[in-house]
């Protein structure tokens, strides 16, 4: 699917997770798992762009190519840095978790080279 539908899916997942009856620890584990997966995929896109053999998710090469067309290498590196920042914010637990995720999702959209997100 296109990247906009992926963002809608992330938002729906986030809303569902935050409103679920899971314990706080379970919610945080789910969010960390999603963040780990996103980080791995973004690293794969970076490796794809620099023509490295280190792409882990070879089965997703068509999707990685699509993401590579939408984000520049510096913007991908910025997203990876923002993932680290988000991890720190979520670990602090003193911040609004949903707001942290929403700001992160907005930064993903802002860093895209394609204005039609």
Backbone bond lengths (Angstrom), bond angles and torsions (degrees), N, CA, C in turn:
res aa  C-N    CA-C-N  psi(-1)  N-CA   C-N-CA  omega(-1)  CA-C   N-CA-C  phi
1 X - - - 1.450 - - 1.513 110.95 -
2 X 1.332 115.32 169.21 1.458 118.18 179.41 1.526 110.32 -75.86
3 X 1.294 115.27 167.24 1.457 119.84 -172.83 1.536 111.60 -68.78
4 X 1.339 118.03 -28.84 1.465 120.42 177.56 1.524 110.67 -63.90
5 X 1.316 116.75 -42.74 1.470 118.60 178.49 1.522 110.27 -66.57
6 X 1.319 117.17 -31.41 1.464 119.91 175.99 1.529 110.94 -66.10
7 X 1.327 117.12 -39.75 1.462 119.75 177.47 1.521 110.90 -65.45
8 X 1.341 116.23 -39.68 1.470 119.23 177.27 1.524 110.26 -63.00
9 X 1.329 116.81 -39.21 1.464 120.79 178.18 1.529 110.87 -64.37
10 X 1.332 116.53 -41.03 1.468 120.39 177.69 1.528 110.06 -63.41
11 X 1.329 116.25 -44.30 1.471 120.19 179.62 1.528 110.58 -62.00
12 X 1.321 116.67 -44.71 1.460 120.49 178.45 1.523 110.27 -61.63
13 X 1.335 116.28 -45.04 1.461 119.71 178.24 1.519 110.41 -60.59
14 X 1.322 117.34 -43.84 1.456 121.51 -179.23 1.519 110.59 -61.90
15 X 1.338 116.85 -47.63 1.462 120.71 178.69 1.523 110.92 -60.28
16 X 1.315 116.22 -43.27 1.471 121.12 -179.13 1.523 110.77 -64.91
17 X 1.326 116.02 -42.83 1.466 120.06 -179.19 1.520 111.14 -65.26
18 X 1.326 116.66 -45.85 1.459 120.36 -177.03 1.529 110.96 -65.99
19 X 1.328 117.18 -36.30 1.465 120.88 -177.83 1.524 113.18 -88.42
20 X 1.330 117.40 -2.36 1.465 120.34 -177.03 1.525 110.46 -71.32
21 X 1.316 114.36 170.18 1.458 121.15 179.73 1.531 112.30 -89.88
22 X 1.335 116.44 4.37 1.466 119.55 178.27 1.521 110.11 -61.59
23 X 1.304 115.34 154.80 1.463 119.59 175.51 1.529 109.00 -67.14
24 X 1.308 115.30 163.25 1.465 120.46 178.66 1.524 110.76 -58.33
25 X 1.322 116.80 -40.84 1.466 120.80 179.04 1.530 111.06 -62.63
26 X 1.328 117.31 -42.35 1.460 120.73 179.14 1.526 110.67 -64.32
27 X 1.330 116.76 -41.60 1.466 120.63 178.38 1.520 110.50 -61.86
28 X 1.315 116.07 -44.06 1.462 119.36 -179.63 1.527 111.04 -65.38
29 X 1.324 117.15 -38.27 1.461 120.41 176.97 1.526 110.85 -63.17
30 X 1.340 117.03 -43.20 1.462 121.04 178.43 1.529 110.63 -61.06
31 X 1.326 116.10 -44.65 1.466 120.22 -178.69 1.519 111.27 -67.04
32 X 1.320 117.42 -40.32 1.464 120.12 178.16 1.529 110.65 -64.67
33 X 1.309 116.42 -37.83 1.455 120.80 178.10 1.524 110.53 -62.61
34 X 1.334 117.08 -46.01 1.468 120.93 177.80 1.523 110.68 -62.14
35 X 1.318 116.32 -41.54 1.458 120.84 -179.65 1.538 110.42 -65.02
36 X 1.315 117.10 -40.46 1.469 120.88 176.89 1.522 110.91 -61.47
37 X 1.337 116.49 -43.98 1.468 120.41 179.20 1.519 111.34 -62.95
38 X 1.326 116.75 -43.64 1.462 120.85 179.20 1.519 110.37 -63.02
39 X 1.316 117.03 -42.92 1.463 121.08 179.42 1.526 110.69 -60.96
40 X 1.318 116.88 -43.68 1.457 120.63 179.63 1.527 111.19 -63.02
41 X 1.323 116.56 -42.72 1.461 119.91 179.15 1.529 111.50 -65.40
42 X 1.331 117.31 -41.56 1.473 120.01 178.43 1.526 110.86 -65.31
43 X 1.317 117.18 -38.88 1.473 119.55 176.14 1.524 110.36 -62.55
44 X 1.325 115.79 -39.34 1.465 119.03 177.19 1.522 111.32 -62.19
45 X 1.324 117.37 -38.33 1.471 120.28 178.50 1.525 109.21 -64.60
46 X 1.331 116.84 -42.17 1.470 120.61 177.52 1.532 109.85 -60.27
47 X 1.319 116.54 -47.71 1.471 119.80 178.81 1.522 111.14 -61.41
48 X 1.323 117.11 -38.33 1.462 121.03 177.59 1.530 110.10 -62.02
49 X 1.343 116.41 -44.66 1.471 120.64 -178.26 1.523 112.57 -64.07
50 X 1.312 116.74 -34.62 1.468 119.34 -178.91 1.531 111.24 -94.11
51 X 1.327 115.05 11.96 1.462 122.91 175.82 1.523 112.16 55.85
52 X 1.326 114.32 46.73 1.459 121.15 178.52 1.527 110.10 -93.77
53 X 1.313 115.12 156.53 1.464 120.95 176.62 1.522 112.08 -87.84
54 X 1.321 118.07 7.55 1.462 121.67 -174.29 1.525 114.46 -91.93
55 X 1.318 118.49 13.09 1.467 120.86 178.77 1.528 107.90 -66.55
56 X 1.329 116.22 118.66 1.461 121.75 -177.40 1.527 110.99 -77.42
57 X 1.312 116.62 -45.55 1.466 122.27 -174.06 1.528 111.35 -92.10
58 X 1.320 115.87 66.30 1.462 121.28 -178.39 1.534 111.78 -58.17
59 X 1.318 116.93 -31.80 1.467 120.28 -178.26 1.531 112.09 -68.24
60 X 1.334 117.13 -15.20 1.462 121.42 -179.87 1.526 112.75 -103.97
61 X 1.316 117.94 18.32 1.467 120.12 -177.00 1.530 113.81 -53.81
62 X 1.334 120.35 -42.20 1.481 118.28 177.98 1.533 112.29 -59.31
63 X 1.334 117.07 -41.66 1.466 120.56 178.88 1.527 111.14 -69.38
64 X 1.335 116.43 -39.10 1.470 120.02 178.51 1.525 110.23 -62.42
65 X 1.340 116.55 -37.99 1.468 120.31 177.64 1.522 110.72 -63.26
66 X 1.328 116.80 -40.01 1.470 119.93 178.63 1.522 111.13 -62.76
67 X 1.325 116.58 -44.44 1.471 120.11 178.83 1.524 109.54 -64.94
68 X 1.323 117.27 -38.41 1.467 121.25 179.93 1.519 111.49 -62.78
69 X 1.329 117.66 -27.94 1.467 121.28 177.61 1.524 111.93 -76.06
70 X 1.315 117.04 -21.16 1.462 121.50 -174.91 1.528 113.75 -97.36
71 X 1.331 116.64 -18.06 1.467 120.12 -176.42 1.521 110.23 -129.71
72 X 1.317 115.41 136.93 1.461 120.37 174.68 1.531 108.79 -78.32
73 X 1.305 116.60 162.63 1.460 121.11 178.35 1.536 111.82 -58.96
74 X 1.346 119.07 -46.48 1.477 118.50 177.64 1.532 112.45 -60.67
75 X 1.337 117.33 -37.11 1.460 119.82 179.81 1.528 111.42 -70.01
76 X 1.317 116.72 -35.30 1.472 119.56 175.31 1.527 110.39 -64.50
77 X 1.321 116.01 -41.49 1.467 119.56 178.07 1.531 110.25 -63.81
78 X 1.329 116.32 -37.62 1.459 120.53 176.59 1.527 111.10 -64.04
79 X 1.326 116.76 -40.26 1.470 120.09 177.43 1.531 111.50 -63.61
80 X 1.317 116.47 -40.42 1.462 119.39 177.62 1.531 110.72 -63.32
81 X 1.326 116.24 -37.73 1.471 120.01 176.41 1.528 110.20 -66.11
82 X 1.327 116.62 -39.32 1.463 119.97 179.14 1.525 112.27 -66.75
83 X 1.318 116.31 -29.97 1.471 119.49 174.76 1.525 109.40 -63.24
84 X 1.326 116.60 -43.33 1.471 120.27 177.34 1.521 110.93 -61.37
85 X 1.331 116.17 -41.87 1.463 120.52 178.52 1.530 110.96 -64.17
86 X 1.334 115.97 -41.61 1.459 119.98 179.22 1.525 110.26 -63.54
87 X 1.324 116.69 -41.94 1.471 119.74 177.14 1.524 111.21 -56.52
88 X 1.331 115.70 -44.52 1.470 120.14 -179.87 1.529 110.46 -63.69
89 X 1.329 117.03 -42.59 1.468 120.49 178.72 1.522 111.26 -63.22
90 X 1.326 116.55 -43.18 1.460 120.01 -179.25 1.523 111.20 -68.01
91 X 1.327 116.26 -35.72 1.462 120.16 179.20 1.524 111.54 -68.04
92 X 1.337 116.82 -31.48 1.463 121.20 -179.09 1.525 111.07 -64.74
93 X 1.319 116.40 -30.50 1.464 123.59 178.45 1.522 113.95 58.90
94 X 1.320 117.60 1.23 1.464 119.64 178.50 1.528 110.43 -92.00
95 X 1.322 116.22 -10.02 1.457 120.25 -178.03 1.529 110.06 -99.53
96 X 1.311 115.73 162.47 1.459 122.26 177.13 1.527 107.85 -71.81
97 X 1.322 116.41 110.44 1.457 121.55 -174.83 1.525 112.27 -60.61
98 X 1.321 116.88 -44.13 1.466 119.57 -178.62 1.523 110.32 -64.71
99 X 1.315 117.54 -41.87 1.457 121.08 179.17 1.529 110.94 -63.01
100 X 1.323 117.13 -40.44 1.472 120.61 177.49 1.524 110.51 -59.21
101 X 1.339 116.86 -45.90 1.465 120.75 179.52 1.524 111.23 -65.27
102 X 1.336 116.98 -42.91 1.466 119.69 -179.34 1.520 111.18 -62.43
103 X 1.328 116.91 -41.17 1.469 120.34 176.90 1.523 110.81 -63.32
104 X 1.320 116.27 -39.14 1.462 120.32 178.22 1.528 110.34 -63.82
105 X 1.321 117.14 -45.10 1.463 121.15 179.78 1.531 110.36 -62.34
106 X 1.323 116.84 -40.06 1.474 119.93 176.05 1.522 111.01 -62.18
107 X 1.326 117.55 -38.75 1.469 119.92 179.60 1.522 110.52 -66.27
108 X 1.331 117.60 -33.59 1.460 120.34 176.43 1.526 109.62 -62.01
109 X 1.314 115.72 -44.65 1.469 119.87 179.80 1.523 111.39 -65.77
110 X 1.325 116.99 -42.32 1.463 121.14 -176.88 1.524 112.31 -65.56
111 X 1.314 116.85 -32.22 1.465 120.00 -177.05 1.522 112.99 -83.62
112 X 1.314 117.10 -6.85 1.461 120.03 178.66 1.521 109.46 -68.20
113 X 1.329 115.84 144.91 1.465 120.91 176.98 1.519 111.69 -82.15
114 X 1.328 116.25 -12.48 1.458 121.27 -177.80 1.526 107.89 -98.34
115 X 1.330 118.71 114.56 1.458 121.02 -175.23 1.529 114.29 -70.74
116 X 1.328 118.60 -11.25 1.468 120.24 -173.40 1.517 113.81 -86.45
117 X 1.318 119.18 20.87 1.452 120.27 176.75 1.487 107.73 -73.23
